[in-house]
Amino acid sequence: MRAQGKQLAASYAAKYTALMQRLLPEQQQAPAAAAYDAAGLAAFLDELSDFDAAMLTPVEQSGILKGAACSQAVDVWTHRPA
């Protein structure tokens, strides 16, 4: 189960990094506040939401969290010993 969790986490991290590189173009300087793009922000958040929903599917299908309490999940994600 532990190896499966590490594999799921590595897959998530790699795909999240690729998504951010695709969605957030590299900029030499911060954009001006006047450049605020509400439609662009909405599209970004929609893609992020779709990504998170898609990444939850393999976790749910793996059964890795079956029987786990919410507090145990918090301990795992904050790297606290159980």
mmCIF file of the C-alpha atoms, coordinates in Angstrom:
data_MODEL
# 
_entry.id   MODEL 
# 
loop_
_atom_site.group_PDB 
_atom_site.id 
_atom_site.type_symbol 
_atom_site.label_atom_id 
_atom_site.label_alt_id 
_atom_site.label_comp_id 
_atom_site.label_asym_id 
_atom_site.label_entity_id 
_atom_site.label_seq_id 
_atom_site.pdbx_PDB_ins_code 
_atom_site.Cartn_x 
_atom_site.Cartn_y 
_atom_site.Cartn_z 
_atom_site.occupancy 
_atom_site.B_iso_or_equiv 
_atom_site.pdbx_formal_charge 
_atom_site.auth_seq_id 
_atom_site.auth_comp_id 
_atom_site.auth_asym_id 
_atom_site.auth_atom_id 
_atom_site.pdbx_PDB_model_num 
ATOM 1  C CA . MET A 1 1  ? 0.000   0.000  0.000   1.00 0.00 ? 1  MET A CA 1 
ATOM 2  C CA . ARG A 1 2  ? 2.830   2.418  0.844   1.00 0.00 ? 2  ARG A CA 1 
ATOM 3  C CA . ALA A 1 3  ? 4.494   1.923  -2.547  1.00 0.00 ? 3  ALA A CA 1 
ATOM 4  C CA . GLN A 1 4  ? 1.172   2.526  -4.242  1.00 0.00 ? 4  GLN A CA 1 
ATOM 5  C CA . GLY A 1 5  ? 0.751   5.764  -2.290  1.00 0.00 ? 5  GLY A CA 1 
ATOM 6  C CA . LYS A 1 6  ? 4.200   6.934  -3.324  1.00 0.00 ? 6  LYS A CA 1 
ATOM 7  C CA . GLN A 1 7  ? 3.423   6.087  -6.946  1.00 0.00 ? 7  GLN A CA 1 
ATOM 8  C CA . LEU A 1 8  ? 0.138   8.019  -6.801  1.00 0.00 ? 8  LEU A CA 1 
ATOM 9  C CA . ALA A 1 9  ? 1.873   11.004 -5.197  1.00 0.00 ? 9  ALA A CA 1 
ATOM 10 C CA . ALA A 1 10 ? 4.683   10.989 -7.776  1.00 0.00 ? 10 ALA A CA 1 
ATOM 11 C CA . SER A 1 11 ? 2.174   10.804 -10.611 1.00 0.00 ? 11 SER A CA 1 
ATOM 12 C CA . TYR A 1 12 ? 0.180   13.686 -9.147  1.00 0.00 ? 12 TYR A CA 1 
ATOM 13 C CA . ALA A 1 13 ? 3.284   15.834 -8.682  1.00 0.00 ? 13 ALA A CA 1 
ATOM 14 C CA . ALA A 1 14 ? 4.541   15.218 -12.229 1.00 0.00 ? 14 ALA A CA 1 
ATOM 15 C CA . LYS A 1 15 ? 1.161   15.915 -13.807 1.00 0.00 ? 15 LYS A CA 1 
ATOM 16 C CA . TYR A 1 16 ? 0.592   18.986 -11.616 1.00 0.00 ? 16 TYR A CA 1 
ATOM 17 C CA . THR A 1 17 ? 3.980   20.404 -12.606 1.00 0.00 ? 17 THR A CA 1 
ATOM 18 C CA . ALA A 1 18 ? 3.227   19.828 -16.293 1.00 0.00 ? 18 ALA A CA 1 
ATOM 19 C CA . LEU A 1 19 ? -0.182  21.484 -15.904 1.00 0.00 ? 19 LEU A CA 1 
ATOM 20 C CA . MET A 1 20 ? 1.291   24.552 -14.206 1.00 0.00 ? 20 MET A CA 1 
ATOM 21 C CA . GLN A 1 21 ? 3.988   24.868 -16.858 1.00 0.00 ? 21 GLN A CA 1 
ATOM 22 C CA . ARG A 1 22 ? 1.294   24.756 -19.528 1.00 0.00 ? 22 ARG A CA 1 
ATOM 23 C CA . LEU A 1 23 ? -1.127  27.129 -17.794 1.00 0.00 ? 23 LEU A CA 1 
ATOM 24 C CA . LEU A 1 24 ? 1.331   29.650 -16.376 1.00 0.00 ? 24 LEU A CA 1 
ATOM 25 C CA . PRO A 1 25 ? 3.553   31.106 -19.072 1.00 0.00 ? 25 PRO A CA 1 
ATOM 26 C CA . GLU A 1 26 ? 7.022   32.105 -17.959 1.00 0.00 ? 26 GLU A CA 1 
ATOM 27 C CA . GLN A 1 27 ? 7.218   35.871 -17.462 1.00 0.00 ? 27 GLN A CA 1 
ATOM 28 C CA . GLN A 1 28 ? 10.235  38.064 -16.941 1.00 0.00 ? 28 GLN A CA 1 
ATOM 29 C CA . GLN A 1 29 ? 8.275   40.472 -14.739 1.00 0.00 ? 29 GLN A CA 1 
ATOM 30 C CA . ALA A 1 30 ? 4.951   40.500 -12.971 1.00 0.00 ? 30 ALA A CA 1 
ATOM 31 C CA . PRO A 1 31 ? 2.023   41.682 -15.088 1.00 0.00 ? 31 PRO A CA 1 
ATOM 32 C CA . ALA A 1 32 ? 0.513   45.072 -14.343 1.00 0.00 ? 32 ALA A CA 1 
ATOM 33 C CA . ALA A 1 33 ? -2.572  45.090 -12.153 1.00 0.00 ? 33 ALA A CA 1 
ATOM 34 C CA . ALA A 1 34 ? -4.473  46.588 -15.086 1.00 0.00 ? 34 ALA A CA 1 
ATOM 35 C CA . ALA A 1 35 ? -3.798  43.336 -16.990 1.00 0.00 ? 35 ALA A CA 1 
ATOM 36 C CA . TYR A 1 36 ? -6.259  41.433 -14.766 1.00 0.00 ? 36 TYR A CA 1 
ATOM 37 C CA . ASP A 1 37 ? -8.123  38.924 -16.921 1.00 0.00 ? 37 ASP A CA 1 
ATOM 38 C CA . ALA A 1 38 ? -11.259 37.583 -15.246 1.00 0.00 ? 38 ALA A CA 1 
ATOM 39 C CA . ALA A 1 39 ? -12.003 35.158 -18.094 1.00 0.00 ? 39 ALA A CA 1 
ATOM 40 C CA . GLY A 1 40 ? -8.421  33.886 -18.020 1.00 0.00 ? 40 GLY A CA 1 
ATOM 41 C CA . LEU A 1 41 ? -8.605  33.374 -14.260 1.00 0.00 ? 41 LEU A CA 1 
ATOM 42 C CA . ALA A 1 42 ? -11.910 31.515 -14.604 1.00 0.00 ? 42 ALA A CA 1 
ATOM 43 C CA . ALA A 1 43 ? -10.435 29.260 -17.308 1.00 0.00 ? 43 ALA A CA 1 
ATOM 44 C CA . PHE A 1 44 ? -7.364  28.593 -15.140 1.00 0.00 ? 44 PHE A CA 1 
ATOM 45 C CA . LEU A 1 45 ? -9.507  27.655 -12.137 1.00 0.00 ? 45 LEU A CA 1 
ATOM 46 C CA . ASP A 1 46 ? -11.736 25.437 -14.291 1.00 0.00 ? 46 ASP A CA 1 
ATOM 47 C CA . GLU A 1 47 ? -8.696  23.536 -15.580 1.00 0.00 ? 47 GLU A CA 1 
ATOM 48 C CA . LEU A 1 48 ? -7.299  23.216 -12.061 1.00 0.00 ? 48 LEU A CA 1 
ATOM 49 C CA . SER A 1 49 ? -10.631 21.897 -10.794 1.00 0.00 ? 49 SER A CA 1 
ATOM 50 C CA . ASP A 1 50 ? -10.859 19.395 -13.668 1.00 0.00 ? 50 ASP A CA 1 
ATOM 51 C CA . PHE A 1 51 ? -7.295  18.270 -12.939 1.00 0.00 ? 51 PHE A CA 1 
ATOM 52 C CA . ASP A 1 52 ? -8.000  17.712 -9.243  1.00 0.00 ? 52 ASP A CA 1 
ATOM 53 C CA . ALA A 1 53 ? -11.180 15.780 -10.005 1.00 0.00 ? 53 ALA A CA 1 
ATOM 54 C CA . ALA A 1 54 ? -9.315  13.602 -12.525 1.00 0.00 ? 54 ALA A CA 1 
ATOM 55 C CA . MET A 1 55 ? -6.445  12.969 -10.098 1.00 0.00 ? 55 MET A CA 1 
ATOM 56 C CA . LEU A 1 56 ? -8.829  11.866 -7.349  1.00 0.00 ? 56 LEU A CA 1 
ATOM 57 C CA . THR A 1 57 ? -10.199 9.054  -9.507  1.00 0.00 ? 57 THR A CA 1 
ATOM 58 C CA . PRO A 1 58 ? -7.083  6.826  -9.343  1.00 0.00 ? 58 PRO A CA 1 
ATOM 59 C CA . VAL A 1 59 ? -6.787  7.441  -5.591  1.00 0.00 ? 59 VAL A CA 1 
ATOM 60 C CA . GLU A 1 60 ? -10.397 6.419  -5.037  1.00 0.00 ? 60 GLU A CA 1 
ATOM 61 C CA . GLN A 1 61 ? -10.051 3.397  -7.336  1.00 0.00 ? 61 GLN A CA 1 
ATOM 62 C CA . SER A 1 62 ? -6.886  2.240  -5.570  1.00 0.00 ? 62 SER A CA 1 
ATOM 63 C CA . GLY A 1 63 ? -8.716  1.954  -2.255  1.00 0.00 ? 63 GLY A CA 1 
ATOM 64 C CA . ILE A 1 64 ? -5.634  3.350  -0.525  1.00 0.00 ? 64 ILE A CA 1 
ATOM 65 C CA . LEU A 1 65 ? -7.736  5.596  1.718   1.00 0.00 ? 65 LEU A CA 1 
ATOM 66 C CA . LYS A 1 66 ? -10.385 3.000  2.513   1.00 0.00 ? 66 LYS A CA 1 
ATOM 67 C CA . GLY A 1 67 ? -11.016 2.963  6.245   1.00 0.00 ? 67 GLY A CA 1 
ATOM 68 C CA . ALA A 1 68 ? -8.726  5.931  6.896   1.00 0.00 ? 68 ALA A CA 1 
ATOM 69 C CA . ALA A 1 69 ? -9.891  8.730  9.157   1.00 0.00 ? 69 ALA A CA 1 
ATOM 70 C CA . CYS A 1 70 ? -9.628  12.328 8.004   1.00 0.00 ? 70 CYS A CA 1 
ATOM 71 C CA . SER A 1 71 ? -7.056  13.021 10.724  1.00 0.00 ? 71 SER A CA 1 
ATOM 72 C CA . GLN A 1 72 ? -4.843  10.239 9.310   1.00 0.00 ? 72 GLN A CA 1 
ATOM 73 C CA . ALA A 1 73 ? -4.951  11.827 5.857   1.00 0.00 ? 73 ALA A CA 1 
ATOM 74 C CA . VAL A 1 74 ? -3.941  15.180 7.368   1.00 0.00 ? 74 VAL A CA 1 
ATOM 75 C CA . ASP A 1 75 ? -1.011  13.480 9.110   1.00 0.00 ? 75 ASP A CA 1 
ATOM 76 C CA . VAL A 1 76 ? 0.139   11.957 5.820   1.00 0.00 ? 76 VAL A CA 1 
ATOM 77 C CA . TRP A 1 77 ? -0.101  15.193 3.838   1.00 0.00 ? 77 TRP A CA 1 
ATOM 78 C CA . THR A 1 78 ? 1.644   17.218 6.541   1.00 0.00 ? 78 THR A CA 1 
ATOM 79 C CA . HIS A 1 79 ? 4.300   14.512 7.018   1.00 0.00 ? 79 HIS A CA 1 
ATOM 80 C CA . ARG A 1 80 ? 3.497   13.982 10.688  1.00 0.00 ? 80 ARG A CA 1 
ATOM 81 C CA . PRO A 1 81 ? 4.110   10.507 12.075  1.00 0.00 ? 81 PRO A CA 1 
ATOM 82 C CA . ALA A 1 82 ? 0.944   8.534  12.726  1.00 0.00 ? 82 ALA A CA 1 
# 
